[in-house]
């Protein structure tokens, strides 16, 4: 009797094991794990498109302005009445201009998500001016990769360039991605780990990208005045800088420019061109906002970053060259930040309220002059 019970128990286990293996082989069932794209990351004041800011509502005689950007326009570290849209609207009001200013943008946004929501905006609303608040240190890698920071972050719609034409995106905003329900002990996952150390979206996407930066030591460009910064000794933010794949805020300054960076520059330029074209079709003036510090244009020393024993040559001069390649054909409003205390804090590089208030004051004067002249 006892033997029969043991045999029956073993039989049931075998049946369950075969069933589990069979389901894993066909990768069933699947469950949704995430939604592609995102909007506001705080909900204290949200407009009709899902972004932090006032409701989109204006009169026929209002000067309508659209601010497009990322965390710099969302400013989650301030109250809603200190957001750039509110401050710009108030500064125009003080100058006698009746206006409404609205926001498209959220933390981690690249030009791809901006462009898609840009289309949504113009399908229902108008704008006299569109200002693209550029965060150049983020934009290129944001546009190149299909996920947010760091590796395999939140998925997003991503475009590609094929024969100098924009194609995509790979997913639409709101699409659902699926993942196997199986646990980490999934037999298939064990074999996958034997095949490769990672199997995320970023790795799959890398196979379709041009060659990334090559360790500069082979190019013989080392100089005595260059100095080294070991990223391996830095905090977690720096440790997430992947200079090998160029999913990094530092990638825009690497010397020499890699084929992958050239691709990213073309992709970024094309996405901005599409936004400009859409603005013109809707009778809006499109202008890039370039708020930069004195250090950005004066400190052109060469730096050598060290990561995982590899060396990467970096200079702000290359950043400026790359920015010019992206921006040179667009209308731009430039504002130089000349004072030292412009950041929220040492650990938060976003512009503080005092700094972007000064920049927006200058922008308000520019808008009035341009508006009456044209």
Secondary structure, 3 states (H helix, E strand, C coil): CHHHHHHHHHHHHHHHHHHHHHHHHCCCCEEEEEECCCCCCCCCCECCCCCECCCCCCCCCCEEEEEEECHHHHCCCCCHHHCHHHHHHHHHHHCCCCEEEEEEECCCCCHHHHHHHHHHHHCCCCCCEEEEECCHHHHHHHHHCCECCCCCCCECCCCEEECCEEECCCCCCCCEEEEECCCCCCHHHHHHHHHCCCCCHHHHHHCCCCCCCCCHHHHCCCCCCCEEEEHHHCCHHHHCCECCCCECCCHHHECCCCHHHHHHHHHHHHHHHHHHHHHHHCCCEEEEEEEEEHHHHHCCCEEEEEECCEEEEEEHHHHHHHHHHHHCCCCEEEEEECCCCCEEECCEEEECHHHHHHHHHHHHHHHHHHHHHC
